[in-house]
Amino acid sequence: MSPPIERDVTVFGEMMMMLVADRPGLLEDVQTFHKRTAGAETNVAIGLARLGLRVAWASRLGTDSMGRYLLGEMRREGVDCSHVICDPSQRTGFQFKGRVTDGSDPPVEYHRKGSAASTMGPQDIDGRWLAASRHLHATGVFPALSPSCLAAAHLTFDIAREAGRTISFDANLRPSLWSSAEVMRREIEALAVRADWLLPGLEEGRFLTGHDTPQAIARHYRERGARFVAVKLGAGGAWFDAEGASGHVPCFAVPCVLDTVGAGDGFAAGVISALLEGLDPATAVRRGAWIGARAVQVLGDTEGLPTRAQLEAEGP
């Protein structure tokens, strides 16, 4: 028997301290950086918490200043961090991110190998606690960190599925974290086909499925049991395919693109929040597109994520 619902969404994954350059140029030439947070799963967690959902995050951090900073930021956002382990024998991952002025993806340099989060495994998964969440959101980053993280990711899917909870999955491919492209394709696809709601980018979908069009990519996953698929098309908006509905949702116009990193996480937060509220698929994708458009207009990963009040006042 599944435990009673205690929260809306749970995520597992690594959070890193991010140092963002204060001006364009080669990272080695930059003298001043601004401290921010980064992490695919935690970006979504923050976005959902700002929209008023009850969100929990499970991970590992060091007890260094970076770990203390990240834990404090997540608690300030109202995210449940009761299952974040702080280990004095391990270190917290971090990254440097450059600035660009042409709307392209900024350069990012990761320092995460051997981080505290990469040591997570099935032993860190509290099944009853996870089953008390309405929904599990996962990405392809956490399982890429290490073989033990991959095993833990599969276990979270097992628990959520057995408890009758929904699962969303964003491929978030990170080739540098895998031994080969083929291993990445095999392992990410094995998780993707177990999810209820899928949020691939167009190029990710092409790589994973071998299909060229967003319609064919969505159909690939719908035929394998997905209830909702939204293929992100960047400036082209998104194509969605769900039970009883499908179609194209255009992107929202933005005056200037400052930083594309985090746009997909904003899209995920919008879609997941709307679907959990019982809104129809097209409305969910419009909300995701609106939040994604906000995200590309700011420098950090989470600065553009709206509060519930901002969504109600300004959103679609």
KEFIMI-987609 format. One record per residue (C-alpha): residue number from 0; residue in three letters; chain; x, z, y. Coordinates in steps of 0.001 Angstrom, whole numbers, plus 500000, padded with zeros to 6 digits. Each point is the difference from the previous one (the first is absolute). Layout:
nr->NUM&rest->ALA&kette->A&c1->X&c3->Z&c2->Y .
...
This chain:
nr->0&rest->MET&kette->A&c1->500000&c3->500000&c2->500000 .
nr->1&rest->SER&kette->A&c1->501397&c3->498993&c2->503400 .
nr->2&rest->PRO&kette->A&c1->500547&c3->502731&c2->502601 .
nr->3&rest->PRO&kette->A&c1->497791&c3->500062&c2->503113 .
nr->4&rest->ILE&kette->A&c1->501053&c3->497814&c2->502935 .
nr->5&rest->GLU&kette->A&c1->502233&c3->501861&c2->502462 .
nr->6&rest->ARG&kette->A&c1->501338&c3->497128&c2->502130 .
nr->7&rest->ASP&kette->A&c1->499520&c3->496320&c2->500698 .
nr->8&rest->VAL&kette->A&c1->503392&c3->498396&c2->499339 .
nr->9&rest->THR&kette->A&c1->503290&c3->500947&c2->498353 .
nr->10&rest->VAL&kette->A&c1->503289&c3->498101&c2->500321 .
nr->11&rest->PHE&kette->A&c1->503375&c3->500380&c2->498280 .
nr->12&rest->GLY&kette->A&c1->503167&c3->498624&c2->501523 .
nr->13&rest->GLU&kette->A&c1->503152&c3->500325&c2->502023 .
nr->14&rest->MET&kette->A&c1->500007&c3->500785&c2->503690 .
nr->15&rest->MET&kette->A&c1->503161&c3->499292&c2->501974 .
nr->16&rest->MET&kette->A&c1->501241&c3->500876&c2->503417 .
nr->17&rest->MET&kette->A&c1->500293&c3->496794&c2->502016 .
nr->18&rest->LEU&kette->A&c1->502389&c3->499434&c2->502899 .
nr->19&rest->VAL&kette->A&c1->498671&c3->497186&c2->502200 .
nr->20&rest->ALA&kette->A&c1->502371&c3->498177&c2->502358 .
nr->21&rest->ASP&kette->A&c1->499180&c3->500345&c2->503686 .
nr->22&rest->ARG&kette->A&c1->500952&c3->496360&c2->500740 .
nr->23&rest->PRO&kette->A&c1->500428&c3->496674&c2->498198 .
nr->24&rest->GLY&kette->A&c1->503322&c3->499061&c2->498471 .
nr->25&rest->LEU&kette->A&c1->502137&c3->500657&c2->496954 .
nr->26&rest->LEU&kette->A&c1->499460&c3->503455&c2->498577 .
nr->27&rest->GLU&kette->A&c1->503727&c3->500728&c2->500198 .
nr->28&rest->ASP&kette->A&c1->499916&c3->499379&c2->503749 .
nr->29&rest->VAL&kette->A&c1->497043&c3->502271&c2->500740 .
nr->30&rest->GLN&kette->A&c1->500930&c3->503393&c2->501462 .
nr->31&rest->THR&kette->A&c1->496591&c3->501654&c2->500301 .
nr->32&rest->PHE&kette->A&c1->497276&c3->500367&c2->497373 .
nr->33&rest->HIS&kette->A&c1->496575&c3->501652&c2->500015 .
nr->34&rest->LYS&kette->A&c1->498957&c3->502179&c2->497067 .
nr->35&rest->ARG&kette->A&c1->496835&c3->498979&c2->498154 .
nr->36&rest->THR&kette->A&c1->498434&c3->500251&c2->496531 .
nr->37&rest->ALA&kette->A&c1->499843&c3->497226&c2->497392 .
nr->38&rest->GLY&kette->A&c1->498534&c3->499438&c2->496554 .
nr->39&rest->ALA&kette->A&c1->497409&c3->497566&c2->498678 .
nr->40&rest->GLU&kette->A&c1->497827&c3->502621&c2->498331 .
nr->41&rest->THR&kette->A&c1->500347&c3->502588&c2->502748 .
nr->42&rest->ASN&kette->A&c1->499192&c3->497466&c2->502721 .
nr->43&rest->VAL&kette->A&c1->496673&c3->499424&c2->498257 .
nr->44&rest->ALA&kette->A&c1->499493&c3->503741&c2->499553 .
nr->45&rest->ILE&kette->A&c1->500483&c3->500559&c2->503730 .
nr->46&rest->GLY&kette->A&c1->497649&c3->497149&c2->500841 .
nr->47&rest->LEU&kette->A&c1->497282&c3->501402&c2->497749 .
nr->48&rest->ALA&kette->A&c1->500451&c3->503549&c2->501279 .
nr->49&rest->ARG&kette->A&c1->499630&c3->498835&c2->503612 .
nr->50&rest->LEU&kette->A&c1->496720&c3->498379&c2->499012 .
nr->51&rest->GLY&kette->A&c1->498729&c3->503355&c2->498787 .
nr->52&rest->LEU&kette->A&c1->500521&c3->499690&c2->496246 .
nr->53&rest->ARG&kette->A&c1->501336&c3->502886&c2->497928 .
nr->54&rest->VAL&kette->A&c1->503388&c3->498774&c2->498810 .
nr->55&rest->ALA&kette->A&c1->502748&c3->501465&c2->497804 .
nr->56&rest->TRP&kette->A&c1->503577&c3->498886&c2->499445 .
nr->57&rest->ALA&kette->A&c1->502282&c3->500896&c2->497081 .
nr->58&rest->SER&kette->A&c1->503758&c3->499423&c2->500142 .
nr->59&rest->ARG&kette->A&c1->503452&c3->501564&c2->500060 .
nr->60&rest->LEU&kette->A&c1->502163&c3->500700&c2->503054 .
nr->61&rest->GLY&kette->A&c1->503296&c3->501707&c2->500618 .
nr->62&rest->THR&kette->A&c1->500085&c3->503166&c2->502091 .
nr->63&rest->ASP&kette->A&c1->502220&c3->498242&c2->502549 .
nr->64&rest->SER&kette->A&c1->498913&c3->499464&c2->503600 .
nr->65&rest->MET&kette->A&c1->498559&c3->496585&c2->499112 .
nr->66&rest->GLY&kette->A&c1->497811&c3->501484&c2->497279 .
nr->67&rest->ARG&kette->A&c1->498812&c3->502788&c2->502286 .
nr->68&rest->TYR&kette->A&c1->499163&c3->497458&c2->502701 .
nr->69&rest->LEU&kette->A&c1->497976&c3->497796&c2->497633 .
nr->70&rest->LEU&kette->A&c1->498101&c3->502909&c2->498489 .
nr->71&rest->GLY&kette->A&c1->499148&c3->501282&c2->503463 .
nr->72&rest->GLU&kette->A&c1->498734&c3->496595&c2->501119 .
nr->73&rest->MET&kette->A&c1->497740&c3->499599&c2->496981 .
nr->74&rest->ARG&kette->A&c1->498561&c3->503469&c2->500437 .
nr->75&rest->ARG&kette->A&c1->499415&c3->499265&c2->503681 .
nr->76&rest->GLU&kette->A&c1->497997&c3->496921&c2->498954 .
nr->77&rest->GLY&kette->A&c1->497783&c3->502228&c2->497867 .
nr->78&rest->VAL&kette->A&c1->501257&c3->498705&c2->496630 .
nr->79&rest->ASP&kette->A&c1->499986&c3->502438&c2->497067 .
nr->80&rest->CYS&kette->A&c1->503674&c3->500479&c2->499035 .
nr->81&rest->SER&kette->A&c1->499459&c3->502727&c2->497402 .
nr->82&rest->HIS&kette->A&c1->501540&c3->497790&c2->497294 .
nr->83&rest->VAL&kette->A&c1->503111&c3->499007&c2->501928 .
nr->84&rest->ILE&kette->A&c1->503035&c3->501624&c2->498371 .
nr->85&rest->CYS&kette->A&c1->502886&c3->500910&c2->502311 .
nr->86&rest->ASP&kette->A&c1->503220&c3->500228&c2->497987 .
nr->87&rest->PRO&kette->A&c1->503191&c3->501366&c2->501617 .
nr->88&rest->SER&kette->A&c1->502145&c3->498158&c2->497443 .
nr->89&rest->GLN&kette->A&c1->498694&c3->496571&c2->501043 .
nr->90&rest->ARG&kette->A&c1->500075&c3->497881&c2->503127 .
nr->91&rest->THR&kette->A&c1->497321&c3->498188&c2->501964 .
nr->92&rest->GLY&kette->A&c1->500138&c3->496220&c2->500362 .
nr->93&rest->PHE&kette->A&c1->500243&c3->498332&c2->503413 .
nr->94&rest->GLN&kette->A&c1->500181&c3->496552&c2->501560 .
nr->95&rest->PHE&kette->A&c1->501065&c3->498159&c2->503125 .
nr->96&rest->LYS&kette->A&c1->497673&c3->497415&c2->501549 .
nr->97&rest->GLY&kette->A&c1->500984&c3->497485&c2->502636 .
nr->98&rest->ARG&kette->A&c1->497951&c3->498575&c2->502845 .
nr->99&rest->VAL&kette->A&c1->499025&c3->496352&c2->500429 .
nr->100&rest->THR&kette->A&c1->498297&c3->498181&c2->502842 .
nr->101&rest->ASP&kette->A&c1->498738&c3->496845&c2->498275 .
nr->102&rest->GLY&kette->A&c1->497335&c3->501510&c2->497727 .
nr->103&rest->SER&kette->A&c1->502114&c3->499588&c2->496841 .
nr->104&rest->ASP&kette->A&c1->500585&c3->502740&c2->497438 .
nr->105&rest->PRO&kette->A&c1->502594&c3->502461&c2->501357 .
nr->106&rest->PRO&kette->A&c1->503170&c3->500724&c2->498010 .
nr->107&rest->VAL&kette->A&c1->499757&c3->503154&c2->497879 .
nr->108&rest->GLU&kette->A&c1->502915&c3->501808&c2->498337 .
nr->109&rest->TYR&kette->A&c1->499038&c3->502504&c2->497293 .
nr->110&rest->HIS&kette->A&c1->501912&c3->503096&c2->498898 .
nr->111&rest->ARG&kette->A&c1->497818&c3->501213&c2->497144 .
nr->112&rest->LYS&kette->A&c1->501986&c3->499619&c2->496769 .
nr->113&rest->GLY&kette->A&c1->500009&c3->503298&c2->498104 .
nr->114&rest->SER&kette->A&c1->497522&c3->501547&c2->502432 .
nr->115&rest->ALA&kette->A&c1->497839&c3->502975&c2->499094 .
nr->116&rest->ALA&kette->A&c1->496925&c3->497787&c2->499577 .
nr->117&rest->SER&kette->A&c1->501791&c3->497723&c2->497528 .
nr->118&rest->THR&kette->A&c1->500364&c3->502939&c2->497587 .
nr->119&rest->MET&kette->A&c1->496235&c3->500372&c2->499624 .
nr->120&rest->GLY&kette->A&c1->498555&c3->499470&c2->496545 .
nr->121&rest->PRO&kette->A&c1->496983&c3->500754&c2->497815 .
nr->122&rest->GLN&kette->A&c1->500877&c3->503690&c2->500074 .
nr->123&rest->ASP&kette->A&c1->499121&c3->500040&c2->503711 .
nr->124&rest->ILE&kette->A&c1->496437&c3->498732&c2->499497 .
nr->125&rest->ASP&kette->A&c1->497328&c3->502703&c2->500092 .
nr->126&rest->GLY&kette->A&c1->497198&c3->498252&c2->498148 .
nr->127&rest->ARG&kette->A&c1->497165&c3->502347&c2->500867 .
nr->128&rest->TRP&kette->A&c1->500959&c3->499999&c2->503674 .
nr->129&rest->LEU&kette->A&c1->500129&c3->496196&c2->500082 .
nr->130&rest->ALA&kette->A&c1->496683&c3->499666&c2->498167 .
nr->131&rest->ALA&kette->A&c1->498363&c3->502067&c2->502756 .
nr->132&rest->SER&kette->A&c1->500498&c3->497075&c2->502403 .
nr->133&rest->ARG&kette->A&c1->497359&c3->497279&c2->500449 .
nr->134&rest->HIS&kette->A&c1->502623&c3->497310&c2->500247 .
nr->135&rest->LEU&kette->A&c1->503660&c3->499255&c2->499220 .
nr->136&rest->HIS&kette->A&c1->501933&c3->497648&c2->502278 .
nr->137&rest->ALA&kette->A&c1->503243&c3->498603&c2->498620 .
nr->138&rest->THR&kette->A&c1->502600&c3->497396&c2->500958 .
nr->139&rest->GLY&kette->A&c1->502821&c3->498190&c2->498267 .
nr->140&rest->VAL&kette->A&c1->502650&c3->502009&c2->501851 .
nr->141&rest->PHE&kette->A&c1->499715&c3->503340&c2->498171 .
nr->142&rest->PRO&kette->A&c1->500328&c3->498501&c2->496487 .
nr->143&rest->ALA&kette->A&c1->503019&c3->497970&c2->501167 .
nr->144&rest->LEU&kette->A&c1->502048&c3->503080&c2->500913 .
nr->145&rest->SER&kette->A&c1->501053&c3->500873&c2->496437 .
nr->146&rest->PRO&kette->A&c1->498861&c3->499747&c2->496367 .
nr->147&rest->SER&kette->A&c1->498625&c3->503540&c2->500237 .
nr->148&rest->CYS&kette->A&c1->497978&c3->499076&c2->503089 .
nr->149&rest->LEU&kette->A&c1->498625&c3->496961&c2->498156 .
nr->150&rest->ALA&kette->A&c1->498897&c3->502255&c2->497136 .
nr->151&rest->ALA&kette->A&c1->498434&c3->502407&c2->502491 .
nr->152&rest->ALA&kette->A&c1->498109&c3->497156&c2->501686 .
nr->153&rest->HIS&kette->A&c1->498480&c3->498907&c2->496705 .
nr->154&rest->LEU&kette->A&c1->499001&c3->503580&c2->499248 .
nr->155&rest->THR&kette->A&c1->498181&c3->500293&c2->503334 .
nr->156&rest->PHE&kette->A&c1->498032&c3->496863&c2->499110 .
nr->157&rest->ASP&kette->A&c1->499181&c3->501468&c2->496572 .
nr->158&rest->ILE&kette->A&c1->498712&c3->503233&c2->501519 .
nr->159&rest->ALA&kette->A&c1->497940&c3->498339&c2->502725 .
nr->160&rest->ARG&kette->A&c1->498493&c3->497540&c2->497555 .
nr->161&rest->GLU&kette->A&c1->499115&c3->502703&c2->497458 .
nr->162&rest->ALA&kette->A&c1->498356&c3->502055&c2->502744 .
nr->163&rest->GLY&kette->A&c1->497908&c3->497013&c2->501106 .
nr->164&rest->ARG&kette->A&c1->501652&c3->499748&c2->503436 .
nr->165&rest->THR&kette->A&c1->500700&c3->496758&c2->501864 .
nr->166&rest->ILE&kette->A&c1->503535&c3->498681&c2->500490 .
nr->167&rest->SER&kette->A&c1->501343&c3->497728&c2->502744 .
nr->168&rest->PHE&kette->A&c1->503346&c3->498224&c2->499730 .
nr->169&rest->ASP&kette->A&c1->502206&c3->498221&c2->502538 .
nr->170&rest->ALA&kette->A&c1->502870&c3->498131&c2->498321 .
nr->171&rest->ASN&kette->A&c1->502452&c3->500624&c2->502869 .
nr->172&rest->LEU&kette->A&c1->502766&c3->498167&c2->498147 .
nr->173&rest->ARG&kette->A&c1->503537&c3->501331&c2->500488 .
nr->174&rest->PRO&kette->A&c1->502344&c3->497651&c2->498075 .
nr->175&rest->SER&kette->A&c1->503113&c3->502029&c2->500859 .
nr->176&rest->LEU&kette->A&c1->498638&c3->502967&c2->498036 .
nr->177&rest->TRP&kette->A&c1->499546&c3->498092&c2->496726 .
nr->178&rest->SER&kette->A&c1->502598&c3->498755&c2->497505 .
nr->179&rest->SER&kette->A&c1->498576&c3->496464&c2->500164 .
nr->180&rest->ALA&kette->A&c1->497101&c3->498007&c2->501386 .
nr->181&rest->GLU&kette->A&c1->498537&c3->499592&c2->496531 .
nr->182&rest->VAL&kette->A&c1->500017&c3->503755&c2->499346 .
nr->183&rest->MET&kette->A&c1->498344&c3->500552&c2->503366 .
nr->184&rest->ARG&kette->A&c1->497318&c3->497429&c2->499224 .
nr->185&rest->ARG&kette->A&c1->499285&c3->501462&c2->496573 .
nr->186&rest->GLU&kette->A&c1->499827&c3->503633&c2->501081 .
nr->187&rest->ILE&kette->A&c1->498028&c3->499470&c2->503207 .
nr->188&rest->GLU&kette->A&c1->497496&c3->497709&c2->498289 .
nr->189&rest->ALA&kette->A&c1->499522&c3->502604&c2->497257 .
nr->190&rest->LEU&kette->A&c1->498872&c3->502472&c2->502659 .
nr->191&rest->ALA&kette->A&c1->498040&c3->497493&c2->502071 .
nr->192&rest->VAL&kette->A&c1->497683&c3->499009&c2->497168 .
nr->193&rest->ARG&kette->A&c1->499046&c3->503662&c2->499515 .
nr->194&rest->ALA&kette->A&c1->498750&c3->500477&c2->503578 .
nr->195&rest->ASP&kette->A&c1->496448&c3->499703&c2->501340 .
nr->196&rest->TRP&kette->A&c1->500911&c3->498854&c2->503519 .
nr->197&rest->LEU&kette->A&c1->502976&c3->497690&c2->500542 .
nr->198&rest->LEU&kette->A&c1->501701&c3->499183&c2->503304 .
nr->199&rest->PRO&kette->A&c1->502765&c3->497418&c2->499417 .
nr->200&rest->GLY&kette->A&c1->501623&c3->497885&c2->502654 .
nr->201&rest->LEU&kette->A&c1->499793&c3->496245&c2->499442 .
nr->202&rest->GLU&kette->A&c1->503657&c3->499570&c2->499012 .
nr->203&rest->GLU&kette->A&c1->499841&c3->503108&c2->497812 .
nr->204&rest->GLY&kette->A&c1->496927&c3->498631&c2->498271 .
nr->205&rest->ARG&kette->A&c1->501683&c3->496650&c2->499423 .
nr->206&rest->PHE&kette->A&c1->503040&c3->501693&c2->498492 .
nr->207&rest->LEU&kette->A&c1->497995&c3->502317&c2->497753 .
nr->208&rest->THR&kette->A&c1->497313&c3->497602&c2->498774 .
nr->209&rest->GLY&kette->A&c1->501510&c3->496519&c2->500269 .
nr->210&rest->HIS&kette->A&c1->496957&c3->498816&c2->501974 .
nr->211&rest->ASP&kette->A&c1->500344&c3->498385&c2->503433 .
nr->212&rest->THR&kette->A&c1->496748&c3->500658&c2->501827 .
nr->213&rest->PRO&kette->A&c1->498500&c3->503330&c2->501054 .
nr->214&rest->GLN&kette->A&c1->496808&c3->499058&c2->498172 .
nr->215&rest->ALA&kette->A&c1->501865&c3->499456&c2->496728 .
nr->216&rest->ILE&kette->A&c1->502036&c3->503179&c2->500432 .
nr->217&rest->ALA&kette->A&c1->496867&c3->502031&c2->500584 .
nr->218&rest->ARG&kette->A&c1->498291&c3->498363&c2->497039 .
nr->219&rest->HIS&kette->A&c1->503001&c3->500848&c2->497800 .
nr->220&rest->TYR&kette->A&c1->499499&c3->503713&c2->500614 .
nr->221&rest->ARG&kette->A&c1->496212&c3->499917&c2->499980 .
nr->222&rest->GLU&kette->A&c1->500120&c3->498433&c2->496534 .
nr->223&rest->ARG&kette->A&c1->502192&c3->502914&c2->498902 .
nr->224&rest->GLY&kette->A&c1->497569&c3->502655&c2->501145 .
nr->225&rest->ALA&kette->A&c1->500627&c3->500562&c2->503710 .
nr->226&rest->ARG&kette->A&c1->496834&c3->500738&c2->501948 .
nr->227&rest->PHE&kette->A&c1->501435&c3->499037&c2->503396 .
nr->228&rest->VAL&kette->A&c1->502980&c3->497860&c2->501027 .
nr->229&rest->ALA&kette->A&c1->501160&c3->499318&c2->503557 .
nr->230&rest->VAL&kette->A&c1->502869&c3->497518&c2->500350 .
nr->231&rest->LYS&kette->A&c1->501804&c3->500557&c2->503308 .
nr->232&rest->LEU&kette->A&c1->500828&c3->496786&c2->501871 .
nr->233&rest->GLY&kette->A&c1->501891&c3->501402&c2->502992 .
nr->234&rest->ALA&kette->A&c1->498911&c3->498216&c2->503161 .
nr->235&rest->GLY&kette->A&c1->497511&c3->498126&c2->497833 .
nr->236&rest->GLY&kette->A&c1->497918&c3->503121&c2->499350 .
nr->237&rest->ALA&kette->A&c1->498987&c3->500782&c2->496414 .
nr->238&rest->TRP&kette->A&c1->498012&c3->498574&c2->497099 .
nr->239&rest->PHE&kette->A&c1->497904&c3->502424&c2->497983 .
nr->240&rest->ASP&kette->A&c1->498187&c3->499745&c2->496693 .
nr->241&rest->ALA&kette->A&c1->497738&c3->502836&c2->498863 .
nr->242&rest->GLU&kette->A&c1->496926&c3->500630&c2->497907 .
nr->243&rest->GLY&kette->A&c1->497337&c3->497771&c2->501512 .
nr->244&rest->ALA&kette->A&c1->501995&c3->498839&c2->503021 .
nr->245&rest->SER&kette->A&c1->503064&c3->498019&c2->501019 .
nr->246&rest->GLY&kette->A&c1->501310&c3->498374&c2->503144 .
nr->247&rest->HIS&kette->A&c1->502557&c3->499736&c2->502755 .
nr->248&rest->VAL&kette->A&c1->500452&c3->502573&c2->502773 .
nr->249&rest->PRO&kette->A&c1->502057&c3->498824&c2->503002 .
nr->250&rest->CYS&kette->A&c1->502688&c3->502125&c2->501555 .
nr->251&rest->PHE&kette->A&c1->499559&c3->501730&c2->503345 .
nr->252&rest->ALA&kette->A&c1->501890&c3->498473&c2->502914 .
nr->253&rest->VAL&kette->A&c1->502895&c3->502054&c2->501365 .
nr->254&rest->PRO&kette->A&c1->501755&c3->499442&c2->503340 .
nr->255&rest->CYS&kette->A&c1->503478&c3->500657&c2->498605 .
nr->256&rest->VAL&kette->A&c1->501440&c3->500769&c2->496562 .
nr->257&rest->LEU&kette->A&c1->502629&c3->502731&c2->500270 .
nr->258&rest->ASP&kette->A&c1->500490&c3->501145&c2->496405 .
nr->259&rest->THR&kette->A&c1->498418&c3->498609&c2->496832 .
nr->260&rest->VAL&kette->A&c1->501081&c3->502905&c2->497754 .
nr->261&rest->GLY&kette->A&c1->497042&c3->502212&c2->499133 .
nr->262&rest->ALA&kette->A&c1->497315&c3->497389&c2->500645 .
nr->263&rest->GLY&kette->A&c1->499154&c3->499760&c2->496302 .
nr->264&rest->ASP&kette->A&c1->499754&c3->503772&c2->499755 .
nr->265&rest->GLY&kette->A&c1->497629&c3->500040&c2->502951 .
nr->266&rest->PHE&kette->A&c1->497935&c3->497299&c2->498307 .
nr->267&rest->ALA&kette->A&c1->499869&c3->502125&c2->496850 .
nr->268&rest->ALA&kette->A&c1->498874&c3->503093&c2->501895 .
nr->269&rest->GLY&kette->A&c1->497197&c3->498034&c2->501614 .
nr->270&rest->VAL&kette->A&c1->498778&c3->498405&c2->496801 .
nr->271&rest->ILE&kette->A&c1->500196&c3->503158&c2->497874 .
nr->272&rest->SER&kette->A&c1->498264&c3->502188&c2->502581 .
nr->273&rest->ALA&kette->A&c1->497165&c3->497502&c2->500387 .
nr->274&rest->LEU&kette->A&c1->499478&c3->499495&c2->496270 .
nr->275&rest->LEU&kette->A&c1->499964&c3->503764&c2->499429 .
nr->276&rest->GLU&kette->A&c1->497344&c3->500240&c2->502719 .
nr->277&rest->GLY&kette->A&c1->497882&c3->497514&c2->498042 .
nr->278&rest->LEU&kette->A&c1->500340&c3->497133&c2->502485 .
nr->279&rest->ASP&kette->A&c1->499783&c3->496423&c2->498775 .
nr->280&rest->PRO&kette->A&c1->503191&c3->498056&c2->499121 .
nr->281&rest->ALA&kette->A&c1->499977&c3->497717&c2->503048 .
nr->282&rest->THR&kette->A&c1->499654&c3->502969&c2->502350 .
nr->283&rest->ALA&kette->A&c1->502812&c3->501791&c2->498171 .
nr->284&rest->VAL&kette->A&c1->502328&c3->497020&c2->500414 .
nr->285&rest->ARG&kette->A&c1->499110&c3->499672&c2->503701 .
nr->286&rest->ARG&kette->A&c1->500902&c3->503655&c2->500509 .
nr->287&rest->GLY&kette->A&c1->503271&c3->499454&c2->498157 .
nr->288&rest->ALA&kette->A&c1->500808&c3->496932&c2->502093 .
nr->289&rest->TRP&kette->A&c1->499250&c3->501892&c2->503207 .
nr->290&rest->ILE&kette->A&c1->502302&c3->502875&c2->499097 .
nr->291&rest->GLY&kette->A&c1->502697&c3->497580&c2->498839 .
nr->292&rest->ALA&kette->A&c1->499819&c3->498269&c2->503391 .
nr->293&rest->ARG&kette->A&c1->500474&c3->503351&c2->501743 .
nr->294&rest->ALA&kette->A&c1->503011&c3->500774&c2->497802 .
nr->295&rest->VAL&kette->A&c1->502000&c3->496895&c2->501007 .
nr->296&rest->GLN&kette->A&c1->499749&c3->500872&c2->503691 .
nr->297&rest->VAL&kette->A&c1->502097&c3->503191&c2->499745 .
nr->298&rest->LEU&kette->A&c1->503569&c3->500739&c2->498891 .
nr->299&rest->GLY&kette->A&c1->499426&c3->502725&c2->497411 .
nr->300&rest->ASP&kette->A&c1->498274&c3->499783&c2->496626 .
nr->301&rest->THR&kette->A&c1->497117&c3->502322&c2->500886 .
nr->302&rest->GLU&kette->A&c1->499681&c3->500011&c2->503798 .
nr->303&rest->GLY&kette->A&c1->497292&c3->497337&c2->499886 .
nr->304&rest->LEU&kette->A&c1->497812&c3->501729&c2->497417 .
nr->305&rest->PRO&kette->A&c1->496769&c3->501075&c2->501730 .
nr->306&rest->THR&kette->A&c1->498103&c3->503248&c2->499919 .
nr->307&rest->ARG&kette->A&c1->496343&c3->500060&c2->498965 .
nr->308&rest->ALA&kette->A&c1->499033&c3->500274&c2->503668 .
nr->309&rest->GLN&kette->A&c1->502033&c3->496912&c2->500873 .
nr->310&rest->LEU&kette->A&c1->498481&c3->498076&c2->497093 .
nr->311&rest->GLU&kette->A&c1->496482&c3->500858&c2->501112 .
nr->312&rest->ALA&kette->A&c1->500722&c3->499179&c2->503641 .
nr->313&rest->GLU&kette->A&c1->502108&c3->496848&c2->499604 .
nr->314&rest->GLY&kette->A&c1->499738&c3->498768&c2->496428 .
nr->315&rest->PRO&kette->A&c1->497990&c3->497104&c2->498537 .
